[in-house]
C-alpha cells in the first residue's frame, strides 16, 4: 500500500491462516511515488470498495458475489455449411437510396434502444399506477377508521427531504429547459412585439364605462397620433431655436471668460503691487501686518475714491442732456397713450416680436395639437382607471357574495336576505379582449374556416397549418388520477359526516343552545353588513362615474373650442404659406444688407485706424524735422560769419533722377497739418524767396569756414531730404486712405437707405398679411348674457361692427384708465416736488461750495501755522509704519505682559489673604453675636426671676396682656437681628474697600 497498489486475497470460510494469504491479486491504481493509500472504505451493502490515496485521487471498485461472477465460455468453431454450390449468388444492390449495412445496423440499434426505453416507461407507469391504487386504498382505509385514529395528511410523508429534493431537481430541469429555449423564446417574443407594434399599437380602443345601477356611461376619446409632418416641423423649429440658444450661450460664455481674464489680470497687478510692501513685514508680527494691511486698504480706498470721483465727473451729463431711452419712451407714449387701435385700422403697426411666420404658426399649431392630445390622454387615463376600479369592485363583490353565501348556509331560509346581483362587464368596456385568443377560439376559427374551404384544393394545406389541441388527459395524465383520488376521498368523508351528524342529532344542552343563538345573531349582523357594503360599493362607483362624466362634458366644450382654434390656425397657415416666398425674399434682403453694413462698418473702422496711424507718423516726421533744424541752429552758434551760406546749403533742394518722371500731385492735408507745415517752413520760404535766383557752389567748403561744420551741414541736409521724402509718401498714403474712406462712407449711406426702404416694405407687407389673416372668420362661443351690444334692448341681426372682448381685459382697461388718472396726478405732484427739490439742491450746492472753500482756506491756514507748509494728508494716511519702531513696541508689550502676569499673581495672593481676613472677621462677629445673645437672654431671665414673686397669678388673670408682651419681646428680638445684619453688611463693605 506504500506504492499505491491494492491487493485482493481470496479467503475461504473454513480455514483462515497465514498460508492462505500467499496468493493475492495486485492492482496499481494510485501513483507509485506519491499515491500511498490513506484509507479504505466499503459501502453499507459491501458491494462497492472506495480507496483514497495521497495523490488526491479516489477510486471505486465493484465487489461481485460468487453468483455474479460470469462463467468462462469457450469458443466453438462452427461446422462448414453444406450445399453452398447449389445456392444462387447474391445480387448487388444498385439503388443509391438503399441503406448500406452500417446504416441498417445503426437503425436497428436505435430502434432497439427506443423499444427498450418504451418498455421501461410502460413498466414505470404500471408501477406508478399500482402505487397510486395502493395509496388510494390506504386513504380509503384511513377514512373508514374512527376520527381519533385517522392519520393526518402530513403523516403520510415519510421524509419531507425527498419532496424537497424532487422539487429542486424539477426546478433545475425547468431552468435548463428555459436556458435551452431562451434564444427561441426571445426570437418569438421579438416577432410578436413587431406584429403588435404594426397592427395593435396603432389601434385606438374606445372604452365605454357603464354605471351599475343607472344608465349613465362615459367613453374615452379617440386619440389621433400626431402626423409625421407636424412632428418633423416641430423638431426643425425646436432645432432652430436650440441652435440660436446655443449661439447666444456661447457668446455669453466668451464675454464672461473675457471679464474673468480682465479681473485676474487686475488682481495679479494688485498682488504684484502689494508684494514689495509685504516682503518687509515679518510673519510673527501680527500687529505690524495688520497695520500694513490697514495702510494698503487705505491706499486702495483713496485710489478707489479718486477713480469714483473721476468716473462721476466723466459721467456727469450736460445741462441740456436728455436720456435717449427716456426720449424714445416719451415719444412712444405720446404716439400711443390714450389710443386703443384695432388690428383692422390702417395705422396699426404690429411689433416685431409679434410678427407671424410659417414656422411660428406651425409650432403654435403643433403645440395646440399636443395640448389637446395630452388633455384627452389624461381623461382617457382617468376613464381607464375608473374601468379598473369597476373590475376590482366586481371582484370584491364576488368575494363578498361568496362569503355571504357561506353565512346564509348556516341560517334558515326564512332569515336569508336576497343576494345582491353581481355586476358584469359590458363588451365595450374591455374592447382589447377582442384580440385575445386561446385554444378554444383557434379551434372554433379552424372549424369555421374548414366549413368555408371544404371542397377547395387549398383546404388540405390550410388544415396542416393547425394542430389539434391536446386533451386534458394528454396534457396532464396525473390530473385524472388526482381528480379520481379527490372524488374517492370525498365520498367516504361525506358519508362519515352524515353518520356523525346522525349521531349528534341528540338534544343539545343549554350551553350549546346559547352558543347557537349567539352564532345566529352574529351571522345575521354579518349578512346585513355585507349587503350594505356591497350596496355602498355600487353607489360610490356610480357617483364617481357621474362626476367624471360631468368633468368630461365640460372638457368636451373646451376640446371643441380647441378644435375650432386648430381649424383657424390651419387656415392661417395656408395663407402664410402663400405669402412665405415674398416674406423670405424681404428677410433675405434685410439679412444681406445687414451683413454688408457690418462688413462696411468694419472696413470703415480699419480705415479710420490706418488714417490715425498715418497722422501719427506725419506728426512724428514733422517733429523730427523741427528737431533737425534746431540741431542745425545749435551747431551754427551765435555770430557765425558763414551762417547765411550754411543756411542756403542746408535748405537747398536736390531732385534725384528717379523722381523726375514722378507725378507732382501732392495730397491734400487737413487744416491742422497745413498749419503745422506753414509754421515749420515759414522761415525757409521767406529765405528761399530771396535766394532762388542766386547760384552758389555747395560742393566746396569756402575759405575760413570750419570744414567739420560744413560736412555736418551736408549730412543734416541729406537727413532733411530723407525726412521730406518720407513725409510726402505718408501724406500721399493718408490722402488715398481718406479717398477710400469717403467711398466706403458713401456706400454705407446707400446701404442704410436701402435697408430702411426694405424695412418699410416689410412693415407694409406685415400689415397686409395681418389684414389677410383678419379676414378669416374665428368662431367664438358666447352666452346670451355676454352680449352687451343691444339695439333697443334686442339682439342685433348684424354683429359685423361688434367687438369681442374678454371681461378680464375690459376690467383691466377700465382699471387702467383710473390708474392713469391717478398716475397723472401723482406725476404732477412728483414733478412739483422735484422742481422744489432741484431749487433746494442748487441752493445747497452753492452753500456747500462756499463752506468747502472756507474750510479749505481754514485748513491751509492751520497747516501753515502748524507745519509751515501745506501737507498732503492722503499721503500721510497711506504712509506705512516704521518696522523697527513697531518691533520695539512689540518687545515692550511682551515685557508689559510679563509684568502684568507677576502683578496678577500678587493680586491673587492679596485676594486670598483678604478672604482669609474676611473669614476671621465673620467668625469673630458670629461669636460676638452669640455673646450678645447670651447676655440678652441672661438679662431677660434675671428680669423674669425678679418679677416672679409679685406676678404669680397674672397669667391666669388676663391672656391678652401675655400675648402683648410676647409680641413685644419678638419685635425686640427682630430689631436686634436687623441691627446685627446691618452691622455685618457694613463690616463686609469696609473689608471689600480695604481689599
Residue pairs with C-beta under 8 A, 6 or more apart in sequence:
1 7
1 36
1 37
2 36
3 28
3 32
3 35
3 36
4 28
4 29
4 30
4 31
4 32
4 35
4 36
4 37
4 53
4 54
4 55
5 26
5 27
5 28
5 29
5 30
6 26
6 27
6 28
6 29
6 37
6 51
6 61
7 24
7 25
7 26
7 27
8 24
8 25
8 26
8 27
9 20
9 21
9 23
9 24
9 25
10 20
10 23
10 24
10 25
11 20
12 20
29 51
29 53
29 57
29 59
30 36
30 37
30 51
30 53
30 54
30 55
30 57
30 59
31 53
31 54
31 55
31 57
34 54
34 55
35 53
35 54
35 55
35 57
36 53
36 54
37 51
37 52
37 53
37 54
38 52
38 53
38 54
39 51
39 52
40 49
40 50
40 51
40 52
41 49
41 50
41 52
42 48
42 49
42 50
42 63
43 49
43 50
46 63
47 62
47 63
48 60
48 61
48 62
48 63
49 60
49 61
49 62
49 63
50 58
50 59
50 60
50 61
51 58
51 59
51 61
52 58
53 59
99 107
129 481
132 481
132 485
135 485
136 484
136 485
136 488
139 485
139 488
139 489
140 488
140 489
140 492
142 150
142 151
143 150
143 489
143 492
143 493
143 496
144 492
147 496
147 500
157 163
178 185
200 435
202 225
204 222
204 223
204 224
205 220
205 431
205 432
206 219
206 220
206 222
206 428
206 431
207 219
207 220
207 380
207 383
207 384
207 387
207 428
207 429
207 430
207 431
208 217
208 218
208 219
208 220
208 426
208 428
208 429
209 217
209 218
209 219
209 383
209 386
209 387
209 390
209 429
209 545
210 216
210 217
210 426
210 429
211 217
211 541
211 542
211 545
211 546
212 390
212 423
212 538
212 541
212 542
213 538
213 539
213 542
214 542
216 542
216 545
216 546
216 549
217 545
217 549
218 383
218 386
218 545
218 548
218 549
218 552
219 383
220 379
220 380
220 383
220 384
221 376
221 379
221 380
221 559
223 373
223 376
223 377
223 380
224 373
226 366
226 369
226 370
226 373
230 362
230 365
230 366
230 369
231 366
233 359
233 362
233 363
233 366
234 362
234 363
234 366
234 367
236 359
237 359
237 360
237 362
237 363
238 363
240 359
270 300
274 296
277 292
277 296
277 880
278 292
280 883
281 288
281 289
281 292
281 883
282 288
282 883
282 887
283 289
285 886
285 887
285 890
287 886
287 889
287 890
288 881
288 883
288 886
288 887
288 890
291 880
291 881
291 886
292 880
292 881
295 877
295 878
295 879
295 880
295 881
298 877
298 878
299 878
302 874
302 877
302 878
337 820
340 813
341 347
341 348
342 348
342 803
343 350
343 770
343 774
344 771
344 774
348 767
348 770
349 763
349 767
350 766
350 767
350 770
355 766
356 572
356 576
356 769
356 770
356 773
357 576
357 580
357 583
358 573
358 576
358 577
358 580
361 569
361 572
361 573
361 576
362 573
364 569
365 566
365 569
365 570
365 573
368 562
368 565
368 566
368 569
369 566
371 562
372 559
372 562
372 563
372 566
375 555
375 558
375 559
376 559
379 551
379 552
379 555
382 548
383 548
383 552
386 544
386 545
386 548
387 429
387 430
389 541
389 544
390 423
390 425
390 429
390 541
391 425
393 423
393 537
393 538
393 541
394 422
394 423
394 424
394 425
396 537
397 420
397 422
397 423
397 534
397 537
397 538
398 422
400 530
400 533
400 534
401 419
401 420
401 422
401 534
403 530
404 419
404 527
404 530
404 531
405 419
407 523
407 526
407 527
407 530
408 416
408 417
408 419
408 527
410 519
410 520
410 523
411 520
411 523
411 524
411 527
415 520
415 524
416 527
417 527
417 528
417 531
420 531
420 534
420 535
420 538
423 538
437 445
439 469
440 469
442 466
442 469
443 468
443 469
446 466
449 462
450 459
450 462
450 463
453 459
453 462
472 479
472 480
473 479
473 480
508 516
557 781
561 781
564 779
568 776
568 778
568 779
571 776
572 773
572 776
575 769
575 772
575 773
575 776
576 769
579 765
579 769
579 772
582 765
583 762
583 765
583 769
586 758
586 761
586 762
586 765
587 762
589 758
590 755
590 758
590 759
590 762
593 751
593 754
593 755
593 758
594 755
596 751
597 748
597 751
597 752
597 755
600 744
600 747
600 748
600 751
601 748
603 744
604 741
604 744
604 745
604 748
607 737
607 740
607 741
607 744
608 741
610 737
611 734
611 737
611 738
611 741
614 730
614 733
614 734
614 737
615 673
615 734
617 730
618 673
618 727
618 730
618 731
618 734
619 676
621 723
621 726
621 727
621 730
622 676
622 677
622 680
622 727
624 723
625 680
625 720
625 723
625 724
625 727
626 680
628 716
628 719
628 720
628 723
629 680
631 716
632 650
632 713
632 716
635 709
635 712
635 713
635 716
636 643
636 646
636 647
636 709
640 646
641 704
641 705
642 702
642 705
642 709
645 696
645 702
645 705
646 705
646 709
646 710
646 713
647 687
648 687
648 691
648 694
648 696
648 698
649 698
649 710
649 713
649 714
649 717
650 713
650 716
650 717
650 720
651 684
651 687
651 688
651 717
652 698
652 717
654 717
654 721
666 728
666 731
666 732
667 731
667 732
667 734
667 735
667 736
668 735
669 677
669 731
669 734
669 735
673 731
698 714
701 707
701 710
780 804
782 804
784 795
786 807
787 795
789 796
789 799
789 802
790 796
796 802
860 870
863 869
863 870
863 871
864 870
910 995
911 995
914 991
914 994
914 995
917 991
918 988
918 991
921 987
921 991
922 984
925 983
925 984
925 987
929 980
932 976
932 980
933 976
936 976
940 969
954 961
954 962
955 962
